[in-house]
């Protein structure tokens, strides 16, 4: 693939070495394995849009060829959805161990290899725990607070700014209230300590987007939905780890009726 050198490209170039250094990374992530500058003379006319593009430079990114299939064809039943979730939780564990926050875990950034292996992509938005996250698709309260504080160059936060950040969410307001009148630098450092929970947060949000229909109580989906919601609660100290959700989800699967796991997923709208 030929791509322009942009901020996103440079960002992925920074993240990629940590990904490919992970054992068996090809079973969890899809990214390029080499990148090399490409001369303008090798470009086709379609890639040369303007003088500015030429000044920006281009890279030739090489990825391993794989057989891809649509994620909608993979998620045919509840068990497939759970399998995808458990597999991506393993990917999240690997990201956390490498101190990487994906920041854009969503169905659009999942590809299916060989019809049965979900791979996480979209690493151009990723960052490291020690860097201030300024953008994210599904964001916990800490991310939104960081973006607000940094974006508005605040020296601290007040009860009024908390309402701007949280809206009417009382749990989130309570969580941020302990930072009122503290120096912004202290708030940022404190909020970044929760960064290891953000990948699980985004993954749980993604799965929950398929479980929004009314669900019968005491079923597997009902219990699983309640479990997933724990990963997106406002009180970040109480969020479970990837290991916690792997263990609890497997326990629910073992106790579930086979019929519950073979019914079709509730919706495919979130995949579009």
N, C-alpha and C positions, 0 to 999 in steps of 0.2 A: 504494500500500500504506500502511495506517495502522499505526503501531507505537508502543509505549511508549518513552519516553525512559529508557534504561537505560545502564549503563556500556558495554555492547557497542555500542549505538546511537551514543553519544558518540564512542566509539573509531572507528567507521566514518566518522562526520562529520569526524574529524580526518584520516583516511587518504584519503577520497574526492577532495578537491581535487587531490591529487598524481596520482591515477589519471586523472581526466578531463583533466588538463593534458598527458597523454602523447599524442603524435601517433598517430592511428588506434587509440586505446584500445578502441573498440567492437569491434575484431577480436580482442581478447585478454581483455577483462574485461567482466563484467556487474555494474553497480552503478547506484544511483539517480543521476539527473542534477540534481535539485533536491530541497530539503527545506524544508518550511515548517511552523511551529506550527499546530496545529488546535484550534479552540475546542471545549470540551466539548459545546456545543449542537449541533455538527455530527456528533457521534459517534452511532453506532447503539448500542442497549442491549448488544449482544454485546461491545462494546469496554470497557464500564464494569463492571469486576469488583468494585471496592471503593473506599473512600475513599482508600486508599493509592495505587491506580492513578491516580486523578484528581489527587492531589497530585504524582505523578511527571511528569505532562504527556504529550502525544502529539505525534507528528510525522506529516505526510503526505509520504511519500517517493514521488517520481515517477521511474519508469524507462521507457526506450524499449520499446515493445511489440515482441516478437520471436516468431518461430515456434520453439518448443522441441520437441526429440525426446529420448527416453531415451538415455543414453550406451550402454546395452547394445545398442541397435539400430545404433549407430555402429560399435562395435568388433566388426566381423564377421570380420576377418582380421588377420594379423600386421602387414601394411602399414598398416592403419588405426591400429593401436596405435602404430606407429612415427611415423606422421604426427601423431597426437595429442601424442606425446612431444616431437617437434621443434617443434611449434607452441607448446606450453606452455613449452619452453625459451626461446623468444623472449619470452614473457610474463615469465619469471623474469629475463631480462636487463633488461627494462624496470623490474621491481621493484627489482633491484639498483642500477640507475642512479638510482632515486629514493630509495635507502636504506630500502626497505621490506622487512620480513620477513613473509611471509604467515602462517606458523605453523600452518596447517591445510590444506595441499595434500593433497586426497584426492578420490576419485571422487565423493563426495557433494557436493563443491564445484566440480564441473565440469558445465556445461550445454552442450548442442549446439544451436547456432543454425542454422536453415534446413537441418538434416539433415547439415551437413558442416563446421561451424565450432565447434571447442571453445572455450568461454569460461570463464575462472576467476572464481569468485565466493567468498563466505564471507570477506569482508574485515573483518568485525567482530572477528576474532581477531588481525588484523595489528598490527604495531608497527614502530617505527623502529630502525635499527641501534644508536643511542645510548641506547635505553631497555632496561631489564633485562627479558628475556623470562621470565615466570613460568609460562606454560602453552604447551604445544605437543603435537600429537597424535603425530607421528613426530619424535622428537627426537634429534639428535646428542649426543655425550657432553658438549659444551660447554653445551648447553641444560640438560641434566639436572644438571650440576654447578652451574650458576648458580642453578637453582631450589632445589637442596639448600642451597647456601651462604646465599642470601638468605632462604629459608623458615625455616631454623634459626638465622638471625642469627649465623653463625659468624665468629670473628675470623680464622680460618685453617683449613687442612685438614690431616689427618694420614693415615697409612697406613690407619687404621681407618675413617675417613670415606670414603676412596677406595673401600674394599671395599663400603661401604654404597651408594655411588653406582654402581659398576661391576659389582658382583656378581663372577662368575668370569671376566669378560672381561679377559684379560691385556693385550691391546693398549690397551684403554681405561685400565687401571690404570697402564701405563707412560706413557701420554700425560699423565695427571694427576699423576704422581709428581714432576714437576719443580716443582709448585706447593706441595709440602709445606712447612709452616711459613712460607709467604709471607703477608703481610697480605691480608685478604680483598679490600680495595679494589684492590690490585694484580692479584689473580687475576681479579676481575670485568672490569677493563679489558682484560686480556690475552685472556680468553676471548671478549669481545665483538668482538675483531679478526677472528674467524672468521665473523662473522655473514653475510658475503656468500656463504658456501657453504651456508647453511642451506636456502634455497629449492630449490637443486639436490638437496640431501640428501633433502628431503621428496618431491620429484618422483620421484627414482630409487627410493625406498622404495615409492612408490605403484605404479610400473610393475612392480617386482620382485614385488609381491604377486600378480601374475597369472602369474608365471613360476616357481612353486614346484614344479611337477611335474618328474619326471625328464626331462632333455633330452638328446638324442643328441649326443655330442661332435662338434666340427668343423662344426656347423650354424650358420646365422645366429643362431638363438635362443641357442645355447650361447655364441657369441662376444659377442653383445649383452648377455647376462646378466652375463658376466664384466666387461664394460665398465661397466655400471650399478653393479656392486658397488664399483667404485673410488670412486664418489661418496659412499659411506657408510662408508668405512674410518675407523678411530678416529683415525689420525694426520691431523688436519685440514690440516696443511701440504701434504699430498700429494693432497688432493681436487682434481679437475678443475673448471674453470670451465664455465659454460653454453656458451661458444664451443667449448671442448674437446669436450664431449659432442655438440654439433651436428656438428662436423667428423668425429669418429670414427664416429658413428652413420651419417652419410651415406656414408662410405667402406665401411662394412660392407654397406649397402644396395646400393651399386654392384657389389660383388663377390658378392652373394647370387644364388642361383638364384630365378627367378620363382616356382617352386612353393613355395619356403620362405616367401615373403612373402604367398602367397594362402591358406595354411592357416588354419583357424579359430584364434582365440585360445585359450590353454590352459584358461582358467577364467573364469567370470563371477561367482564368489562374492564377490570383492572389490568388486564394483559395488553390492552390496546394502547 
